[in-house]
């Protein structure tokens, strides 16, 4: 392990995240609500520490080992220092501030705040802005703007970008990072404008856009989306949540005129099929049990499906009032998550699709044991190594889920809430069921539980293995 190159890169990342505090400082200055000093002190601390780490170390080759260390410890440092404005402003204690900030950066959207609207505009903006920065990836942003991370950039790219494979759009990883962030910005601007037309003020529009495009789910209102009482706003959010849960490489190709890239992509078609099927089931269920007309039932159903399969976590209604089968279907799509290369969390649609294909191949081999039957994704033959990696990921995911649920139960949570809190954080969703449902929060979780769930958020955002590998002794020895 080249520790100096790791510290050098971490210093650059800290410096860049410190610079990002300039935007909430501007918001704080405009609204003048007494939090300007908190942001200024935080900026000075973060930039100073980052500069010193960068200045007194030298860059080196970033190999796989250094890449994993930079990404994992980078996200921990950013959440640790990013929590400072909440603490200095007196909004909460450090444990809760770290939980809230890790939830923001990992786009989980789980909150410990019982009165969101009591926060200043500066803190509300920073809280939502952490979503936007973490959605496309802090390392990915740094690759796009910091040439010093160019050496070994592919290792960082692989360690942070979600999905079983990396979709490079250009030969140079820095160019790919710039393209993905450009698409991200374009969609952010478009959604903000549409929400503004729907009656939101600019501040609420940009904050909810951050939460949508990053599939995060933080709102500036205690009641969340129901506060606005607008079908138009719900429809705009639904569309952009689905777009955010789609591989951003497809959006780039569509912007270049290749609209056929959507319907030619097997993962996207499967993703849309899941949304359509679950929405249809919920439409029938909620029309029968909850709503008196099909239009309302459809609108609430598709909004909630889009929100939870993309792991955004917004709610337009209290879905815990729905039938048990309806709630179970929502839990299942929470596990599935968005597409690879999107800002969504969860297992990822492509992993589910390839696992199903592998199961069907195994059925065929029972009948034809000597047959060689390749697994294909569209016209591409999937290697056995990729299939094995997906199987290992799923085993580790559900093993971690079981162990983590036991830990949370041992901390005093009931079975449903314990399991739901793990799914919520490990899949980066935010709300769940039980005592952390859409109208509740995580404030009651014990301190140890908040730190443990923060770890699960990080593990989920970085695809589990990136984080767990640092606990392997072989990672630290030659």
Secondary structure in CASP SS format (residue, H / E / C, confidence):
PFRMAT SS
TARGET T0000
AUTHOR 0000-0000-0000
METHOD secondary structure of the structure
MODEL  1
X C 1.00
X C 1.00
X H 1.00
X H 1.00
X H 1.00
X H 1.00
X H 1.00
X H 1.00
X H 1.00
X H 1.00
X H 1.00
X H 1.00
X H 1.00
X H 1.00
X H 1.00
X H 1.00
X H 1.00
X H 1.00
X H 1.00
X C 1.00
X H 1.00
X H 1.00
X H 1.00
X H 1.00
X H 1.00
X H 1.00
X H 1.00
X H 1.00
X H 1.00
X H 1.00
X H 1.00
X C 1.00
X C 1.00
X C 1.00
X C 1.00
X H 1.00
X H 1.00
X H 1.00
X H 1.00
X H 1.00
X H 1.00
X H 1.00
X H 1.00
X H 1.00
X H 1.00
X H 1.00
X H 1.00
X H 1.00
X H 1.00
X H 1.00
X H 1.00
X H 1.00
X H 1.00
X H 1.00
X H 1.00
X C 1.00
X C 1.00
X C 1.00
X C 1.00
X C 1.00
X C 1.00
X C 1.00
X C 1.00
X H 1.00
X H 1.00
X H 1.00
X H 1.00
X H 1.00
X H 1.00
X H 1.00
X H 1.00
X H 1.00
X H 1.00
X H 1.00
X H 1.00
X H 1.00
X H 1.00
X H 1.00
X H 1.00
X H 1.00
X H 1.00
X H 1.00
X C 1.00
X H 1.00
X H 1.00
X H 1.00
X H 1.00
X H 1.00
X C 1.00
X C 1.00
X C 1.00
X C 1.00
X C 1.00
X H 1.00
X H 1.00
X H 1.00
X H 1.00
X H 1.00
X H 1.00
X H 1.00
X H 1.00
X H 1.00
X H 1.00
X H 1.00
X H 1.00
X C 1.00
X C 1.00
X C 1.00
X C 1.00
X C 1.00
X C 1.00
X C 1.00
X C 1.00
X C 1.00
X C 1.00
X H 1.00
X H 1.00
X H 1.00
X C 1.00
X C 1.00
X H 1.00
X H 1.00
X H 1.00
X H 1.00
X H 1.00
X H 1.00
X H 1.00
X H 1.00
X H 1.00
X H 1.00
X H 1.00
X H 1.00
X H 1.00
X H 1.00
X H 1.00
X H 1.00
X C 1.00
X H 1.00
X H 1.00
X H 1.00
X H 1.00
X H 1.00
X H 1.00
X H 1.00
X H 1.00
X C 1.00
X H 1.00
X H 1.00
X H 1.00
X C 1.00
X C 1.00
X C 1.00
X H 1.00
X H 1.00
X H 1.00
X H 1.00
X H 1.00
X H 1.00
X H 1.00
X H 1.00
X C 1.00
X C 1.00
X C 1.00
X C 1.00
X C 1.00
X C 1.00
X C 1.00
X C 1.00
X C 1.00
X C 1.00
X C 1.00
X C 1.00
X H 1.00
X H 1.00
X H 1.00
X H 1.00
X H 1.00
X H 1.00
X H 1.00
X H 1.00
X H 1.00
X H 1.00
X H 1.00
X H 1.00
X H 1.00
X H 1.00
X H 1.00
X H 1.00
X H 1.00
X H 1.00
X H 1.00
X H 1.00
X H 1.00
X H 1.00
X H 1.00
X H 1.00
X H 1.00
X C 1.00
X C 1.00
X C 1.00
X C 1.00
X H 1.00
X H 1.00
X H 1.00
X H 1.00
X H 1.00
X H 1.00
X H 1.00
X H 1.00
X H 1.00
X H 1.00
X H 1.00
X H 1.00
X C 1.00
X C 1.00
X C 1.00
X C 1.00
X C 1.00
X C 1.00
X C 1.00
X C 1.00
X C 1.00
X C 1.00
X H 1.00
X H 1.00
X H 1.00
X H 1.00
X H 1.00
X C 1.00
X C 1.00
X H 1.00
X H 1.00
X H 1.00
X H 1.00
X H 1.00
X H 1.00
X H 1.00
X H 1.00
X H 1.00
X H 1.00
X H 1.00
X H 1.00
X H 1.00
X H 1.00
X C 1.00
X C 1.00
X C 1.00
X H 1.00
X H 1.00
X H 1.00
X H 1.00
X H 1.00
X H 1.00
X H 1.00
X H 1.00
X C 1.00
X C 1.00
X C 1.00
X C 1.00
X H 1.00
X H 1.00
X H 1.00
X H 1.00
X C 1.00
X C 1.00
X H 1.00
X H 1.00
X H 1.00
X H 1.00
X H 1.00
X H 1.00
X H 1.00
X H 1.00
X H 1.00
X H 1.00
X H 1.00
X H 1.00
X H 1.00
X H 1.00
X H 1.00
X H 1.00
X H 1.00
X H 1.00
X H 1.00
X H 1.00
X H 1.00
X H 1.00
X H 1.00
X H 1.00
X C 1.00
X C 1.00
X C 1.00
X C 1.00
X H 1.00
X H 1.00
X H 1.00
X H 1.00
X H 1.00
X H 1.00
X H 1.00
X H 1.00
X H 1.00
X H 1.00
X H 1.00
X H 1.00
X H 1.00
X H 1.00
X H 1.00
X H 1.00
X C 1.00
X C 1.00
X C 1.00
X C 1.00
X C 1.00
X C 1.00
X C 1.00
X C 1.00
X C 1.00
X H 1.00
X H 1.00
X H 1.00
X C 1.00
X C 1.00
X H 1.00
X H 1.00
X H 1.00
X H 1.00
X H 1.00
X H 1.00
X H 1.00
X H 1.00
X H 1.00
X H 1.00
X H 1.00
X H 1.00
X H 1.00
X C 1.00
X C 1.00
X C 1.00
X C 1.00
X C 1.00
X C 1.00
X C 1.00
X C 1.00
X C 1.00
X C 1.00
X C 1.00
X C 1.00
X H 1.00
X H 1.00
X H 1.00
X H 1.00
X H 1.00
X H 1.00
X H 1.00
X H 1.00
X H 1.00
X H 1.00
X H 1.00
X H 1.00
X H 1.00
X H 1.00
X H 1.00
X H 1.00
X H 1.00
X H 1.00
X H 1.00
X C 1.00
X C 1.00
X C 1.00
X C 1.00
X C 1.00
X C 1.00
X C 1.00
X E 1.00
X E 1.00
X E 1.00
X C 1.00
X C 1.00
X E 1.00
X E 1.00
X E 1.00
X C 1.00
X H 1.00
X H 1.00
X H 1.00
X H 1.00
X H 1.00
X H 1.00
X H 1.00
X H 1.00
X H 1.00
X H 1.00
X H 1.00
X H 1.00
X H 1.00
X H 1.00
X H 1.00
X H 1.00
X H 1.00
X H 1.00
X H 1.00
X H 1.00
X H 1.00
X H 1.00
X H 1.00
X H 1.00
X H 1.00
X H 1.00
X H 1.00
X C 1.00
X C 1.00
X C 1.00
X C 1.00
X H 1.00
X H 1.00
X H 1.00
X H 1.00
X H 1.00
X H 1.00
X H 1.00
X H 1.00
X H 1.00
X H 1.00
X H 1.00
X H 1.00
X C 1.00
X C 1.00
X C 1.00
X C 1.00
X C 1.00
X C 1.00
X C 1.00
X H 1.00
X H 1.00
X H 1.00
X C 1.00
X C 1.00
X C 1.00
X C 1.00
X C 1.00
X C 1.00
X C 1.00
X C 1.00
X C 1.00
X C 1.00
X H 1.00
X H 1.00
X H 1.00
X H 1.00
X H 1.00
X H 1.00
X H 1.00
X H 1.00
X H 1.00
X H 1.00
X H 1.00
X H 1.00
X H 1.00
X H 1.00
X H 1.00
X C 1.00
X C 1.00
X C 1.00
X H 1.00
X H 1.00
X H 1.00
X H 1.00
X H 1.00
X H 1.00
X H 1.00
X C 1.00
X H 1.00
X H 1.00
X H 1.00
X H 1.00
X C 1.00
X C 1.00
END
